[in-house]
Amino acid sequence: MLDLIPHDALPEELVMFRDAVRRFVERELIPLEHELGPNGLLDEARAEAVRERVREAGLWLPEVPEELGGLGLSLLPLALFWEETGRTTVASWVRDHGLFGPMVGPILMGLQGELRERYLLPVVEGKRRFCFAQTEPDAGSDPSMMRTRAVRTDKGWKINGVKRYITRAAKADFAIVMAVTDPEKGARGGISCFIVDMDTPGMKLASSEPTMMGDMPGEITFDDVEIPASHLVGEEGKGFALAQGYINHGRVRQGAHVIGAAERCLAMTATYAKQRRTFGQLLADRQGVQWLLADAFTDVYGARLRVYDAARKVDAGEKPTLETFMIKTSVVEMGFRVIDTCMQLHGGAGLTQDLPIERFWRDLRSYRITEGPTEVLRTTLAMQILKNF
């Protein structure tokens, strides 16, 4: 595979790590793509066999600290890991197969004391699952419109409201919930983060809605849901900052997945173009096709640099919010455009489920909406540019 990495962009040990993950993906995962069910998942017996191979390969729990049995990777090596696993539909983030261990995320990783023992450790051990509940019917991209309220009581907090399109809600044992604690402050200090068990009285999974990606996000209702004061995560009013950290982490993950998927589809298309003849000529000999491939390769190359840059800054303790905005507005849009081009060049074959292109296409279409729609982030990015220049 043609694979350019800028000089000194990655230390040798990270290149070796990336290559090891790539070999695992090519040998163990890509051959299983034809075994995926209509929901995009492997059957549980096959999935468990893959998890055992992951453990044997030393790739289990990449984002979990070593003291908890994980690899303890920072965000840049995680981006490399996500890029390589993004090259196969078997490990799609959209459906969360858990093939490399339970998803944890930065909010759970930051828990302390009793909450750490009760919620983080069981997730790491695979005994409990969680969902992240922020989106609402009237508050998707705009958290200032959030209506779910958490009010102090003598015993702790009482929560009322509705959350919608919550990934993994039906399988979760508890939810990380964002709720308004000070309506006057709104997103500027008026939103707090809570942990709520799904079996708490008054909490209900109202519905689950199938999507074109094969997952089933759910709607959660809160009707006088009472939780202890200790279930406040971090400081009161700092929930939006926690959510942004979670979402920024997710945007880097999305960008890395996009690069892996786009690169895989581009490689498949280059091979196909050297085999497919139309009107007596190979697709690869047509200038129109050559230019499409050249532009796509250039776009993937530039996108990789953006993702690596944002990941490095997070590892350095910075808050690269604008950089993650650009991952959404350029990298994610680029990935969908490249895969759409690859589908077009494959013709009718690109629409079939014999090739992974159509599943990549569906997954990446969702990335343009989740973790913040690209139109919203493009507007927010423009506002920052106008403010600072």
Summary of the structure (lengths in Angstrom):
residues: 389
radius of gyration: 21.6
end to end distance: 41.4
largest distance: 80.3
contacts: 1270
relative contact order: 0.11
helix: 52%
strand: 15%
